[in-house]
């Protein structure tokens, strides 16, 4: 029941033969029957003019610095609040563990 079923040697394909017969005599028709003349080569596209380097004014630099500072402050506030929430949660779990431990050990002393 668990032995593999191997086909007899006379029906098994040999390693050098393929199960799919090769395609011979296959002729593709042309894509269209009209007669086109090859298109004349087009002129090369001119390169785009060089753009001037970016120029920053004092106002734009101040706005960029203020925006970066605001982003750093907001991200820092969020991260600190997440750390504070984790610390408060850990402290409350520790207090609950101490209270539960004292409640479970007290009945023996009463």
Secondary structure, DSSP 8 states (H G I E B T S, - for coil): --S-----TTTS--TT--SS----S-----S-SS-----------------------HHHHHHHHHHHHHHHHHHHHHHHHHHHHHHHHHHHHHHHHHHHHHHHHHTTT-
